[in-house]
Amino acid sequence: MQTLIDSLHSTARALIVALVAATLGACGGGDAASGNTPPDPAALPEGKAARLEVEPAALMLIASGERRALSVRAFDAEGREIQPRVTWRSTRPEQVRVDTAGQVEALLPVGGTQVIVESDGVEAVPVLVSVVEMAPGVLLIDDKQIVSDPVAVDAAAAPDPDNPFEVLISGITPPAVGSLLLGREGKSVGGEVLAAQAEGSAVRVRLRLVGPSRLVRSAQINEVIDLSRQPLEVPPAVAALYDVTRVDDEYVFTPKPVAALDLNPREDRARALSATGEGGRARPNAETKFVNLGPLECILLTPELPISLAQPSQFSLKFEPKLHLDYDAQVGLRKVLLTGQLGTKIKSSLVLSAAGLLSVGCDVALTDKLVKFPGWVGVILSGELVAGSGFEMEVQASVPLMGLEVTAESKGPFEVGLDCSTGECNVVRNYDPVTTFTPTLKVPGIGALRSEASLFAYGQAKLKMGATFLASLRADVVTARAGVKLEGSFAPPSTQVAPADVDYRSDYKFIRLIEVAAGSTNKAGESAFRKLLQKLGLFKFSTLKTQLSSTLGTSPKGAMTVDRATVVDGGRVNFEIELDPATVDFPFVGYNVQRVRVFRGVPGRPAREVATAEMPPGQLSASLGWVAEGTASEGPGGEFFLFVDTVLPTPFSLELAKAQVVPILLTGQMQVSFVETTATASDSGQSQSVRTVNLATAVEQTADAARLVMVGPAVTASIEASSTSKALIERAPCSWVSVQARQDITRGREAPQDAGNLDFSFVGDTWRLNEISMRTLNEQSVTDRQTATQAKGDCSGSDLSPQTFSFDRKDFLQTLNIPFSATATPWFSGPLQVDAEGRRSLKFSSTSPFSTFKIQDGTVAQTGTLSLDLKEGPPAKSKVDLVLSLLAPTTAEAESQLSYGVKLVNRGPSAATSVRAEFSLPPGFIIATTTGWQGCFIKGLSAICEAGSMAKDEQRSFSIDVKAASAAGVFTVRGRASAAELDSNFSDNHAQAQTEIP
């Protein structure tokens, strides 16, 4: 029997060694693998160590002066075992010392150290050695007595430190129920005995975990375990799919050539969820856990969701962790911290082939380190350090076949964990990494599609604690995640402009999200975490989750105006686009505008793109035009909408705004002459009076689409009336004939803000004046003149010299209202002219008789003269006035070298931004260089210079060296300037000159 027991001991030790070597130190649990007894070190070849393994992985001493041995095995880069040439050291030699052969000795009754083994610059995972004062009656066992690894009694139970487990132990008699058992080496098996039964030469013992305070009277551990120099420990499931190489300080995971990966459900966990989610959306009623999606493990909240990988996911990882543990068996847990550097990168592409609400969370553990503590604390408190990447996605879609491609990177130092030093546990959160994120949501071009999407890609580090020997007895202690989250809504243009939902627009925003959580979001996991803390002596818990979020950026915002509400075939429509400068720059992207698009939406028809413009970096405005062709078939009622394509990829263009109709911006001068002639006949003779009104006004546009304001008379208005009469006037003893009487009325402008208006209407590019209305508050001066001739009788007492009578009056309200709309053929109408710059102008002069009517004694004839000189321009509130001038040689030899000069001045009252000056040559010329202005570049036959701003009165100039054309002729060169602001005078924003080649 003893021979059998010894054989089992030898076999168990060989199996354990083989398992450790095969899993690269992965966490415990499962069946032992077969293996061979380690060879004699003296028979091994020499070589350079790449990996070291120490046994036992942890050690507990129970008295001062006790000595125990550690052994080490060395492996080269190819995994071959070599002779170990190592050095040993203790981090606290005053408490526990180690000699050159690996013998450790306790120097104090209570203490501890880390024993570190090194060879060729390679360190093994530190061995924690603890010196403790044991509680009476605890049965101690060594690793070699554990015949098989512990197994959970209920393998399907959720992780919980109260779950019972069983282990087969040799060299003992069945212990009594209620007694305590404890492993003193790396396996740290222990707890309270629930049942014990002999099984062959061994004993099967059923246990449950207890707190260290029941196992030892006095013990402390306060260590910082540095694992940053340890090689990456890759879980077998990941290693089977990826080749792992180290590049600088990162590990790169390159997918191995494998067959197409299909998703197969591993586990269905139907659990009741809320009937509705946020915003009242219906929630699915099942949670399904999936594997075999490459290394990703996904939980999907949806009924039966097919999902596949478009291509294998790609990863990289930098993980340099340190574990800080401060624990006293009598007081409990003081502090547990995970610190170090974490850098993760994930690029994954999924295809979701279902409609409805899709909610998926996927992550992968790229490394999994298990830190083994000495028996008294390791029985309930091991450290499992996990690092990896993941993403969460939720999509509400109306059609199937959707794709997600996400690239996310997170790098930075971290310090996370629990601080329980005050008796109440609080989360430690010092984690603020630098993150980058490039998501792409791919959806089919189906007009009815509308999808709401949320993507959160992150890097994470996690600390799990609990029993060293069984994963099902470990619980999540702290998880740190950091990344960037995209929230957006996407639909085709036709859906966005549909009148059924006039307020809907596609857009997106990015949120920077950092989460540090203690415990688990899963209720079972949270319960396990709290039970673990209670066993460690902690009964007070503060809020164990912190989350910091901030909006990093939004999709661009903007507005657009259009100069007419109706569209006719052949007519030109002009659009002015302004982008919100606070929204055009985006994190990780910079200037986030690729192009702007203008769509026309007609009810019952798909949206039609009518204009588009590429947007160079930094540009905030654009002017677009469209000449309508074949629009009659599209029907009436169409509206224009502004869309944007962003540098950040999206499945569809994003709607910014519906166009606001504004009037044609015409400013300039107007003159109106109104002549009224009245001819009368009476017994005393014939008389004729002529009344003339001459008005000169400045005209500017207002917010009304059809009205132009007259800003009062620019010069004095004069009304002149005269009459002639041959009637004899008698004032005895004198009589005379009054030949002429004249009255002059002069008015000065008193209240120009109430001047009146012109009522224009526009049909296509034809204008018509409907009405002139003027209402002003004036000062008025009246002068009457009278001249007498042909005197008779004694007129010495009468003054027959020309007489003048004058008076002034204020607050005289004058209204002039001349309607024209009643006539079938308007007197004042004509075409709008369009110049080379695309600006419209109205230059018109006409005299028309518009009324003749009879009065009792004669006839009244009215004639009107109207002169207009108006040009398209901005309202008077503009604060910028760019003036461009061009210097050019008048003559040049063919193919000679010559220079042109361009000068730009801002004469407006405030600064101009996004200034752009452009110089264009005719075909045949060649631009060589530009000098004098930074920020210039050559594009074809144009030289373009840009400036972020120009202050008031600032001037800039540049010269262009060119090679003249080879052909003879007169060549025209042109220059033009623009800014983000509206210019108060467009007429001097462009210039041209001619050069003759004889």
Salt bridges, closest charged atoms under 4 A:
GLU53 OE2 - ARG51 NH1 2.45
GLU55 OE1 - ARG13 NH2 3.30
GLU66 OE2 - ARG184 NH2 2.48
ASP76 OD2 - ARG80 NE 2.97
GLU78 OE1 - ARG80 NH2 3.38
GLU81 OE1 - ARG73 NH2 2.59
ASP99 OD2 - ARG67 NH2 3.96
GLU105 OE1 - ARG67 NH1 3.28
GLU105 OE1 - ARG97 NH2 2.91
GLU118 OE2 - ARG229 NH2 3.96
GLU123 OE2 - ARG89 NH2 3.60
GLU123 OE2 - ARG229 NH1 2.89
GLU133 OE2 - ARG217 NH1 3.88
ASP142 OD1 - ARG68 NH2 3.39
ASP149 OD1 - LYS187 NZ 2.91
ASP160 OD2 - LYS531 NZ 2.98
ASP162 OD2 - LYS531 NZ 3.86
ASP162 OD1 - LYS535 NZ 2.93
GLU166 OE1 - ARG204 NH1 3.77
GLU166 OE2 - ARG206 NH2 2.68
GLU185 OE2 - ARG68 NH2 2.85
GLU192 OE1 - ARG208 NE 3.33
GLU192 OE1 - ARG214 NH1 3.52
GLU199 OE1 - ARG204 NE 2.80
GLU223 OE2 - ARG92 NH1 2.28
ASP243 OD1 - LYS256 NZ 3.99
ASP249 OD2 - LYS318 NZ 2.83
GLU250 OE2 - LYS411 NZ 3.35
GLU267 OE2 - ARG269 NE 3.59
GLU287 OE1 - ARG269 NH2 3.19
GLU287 OE2 - ARG271 NH2 2.70
GLU297 OE1 - ARG266 NH2 3.39
GLU297 OE2 - LYS289 NZ 3.10
ASP326 OD1 - ARG334 NH1 3.25
ASP328 OD2 - ARG334 NH2 3.68
GLU384 OE1 - ARG474 NE 2.79
GLU392 OE2 - ARG481 NH1 2.93
GLU394 OE2 - ARG281 NH2 2.68
GLU394 OE1 - ARG283 NH1 3.49
GLU405 OE1 - LYS442 NZ 3.78
GLU409 OE2 - LYS411 NZ 3.27
ASP432 OD1 - ARG512 NH2 2.26
GLU452 OE2 - ARG450 NE 3.42
ASP476 OD2 - LYS462 NZ 3.80
ASP476 OD1 - LYS464 NZ 2.79
GLU487 OE2 - LYS485 NZ 3.67
GLU487 OE1 - LYS509 NZ 3.98
ASP501 OD2 - ARG450 NH1 3.04
ASP507 OD2 - LYS557 NZ 3.67
GLU515 OE1 - ARG481 NH2 2.73
GLU526 OE2 - ARG530 NE 3.00
ASP563 OD1 - ARG564 NE 3.69
ASP563 OD2 - ARG840 NH2 2.41
GLU609 OE1 - ARG597 NH1 2.82
GLU614 OE2 - ARG595 NE 2.85
GLU634 OE1 - ARG600 NH1 2.78
GLU634 OE2 - ARG608 NH1 2.71
GLU639 OE2 - LYS658 NZ 3.31
ASP645 OD2 - ARG595 NH1 3.04
ASP645 OD2 - ARG597 NE 2.65
GLU655 OE2 - ARG505 NE 3.75
GLU676 OE1 - ARG691 NH2 3.57
GLU720 OE1 - ARG742 NH2 2.68
ASP744 OD1 - ARG742 NE 3.28
ASP744 OD2 - ARG785 NH1 2.48
ASP754 OD2 - ARG775 NH1 2.51
ASP759 OD2 - ARG707 NH2 3.70
ASP765 OD1 - ARG564 NH2 3.37
GLU779 OE2 - LYS810 NZ 2.95
ASP835 OD2 - ARG839 NH2 3.89
GLU837 OE1 - ARG976 NH1 3.40
GLU837 OE2 - HIS990 ND1 3.79
GLU872 OE2 - ARG840 NH2 3.12
GLU946 OE2 - ARG916 NH1 2.81
ASP953 OD2 - LYS952 NZ 2.93
GLU954 OE2 - ARG956 NE 3.32
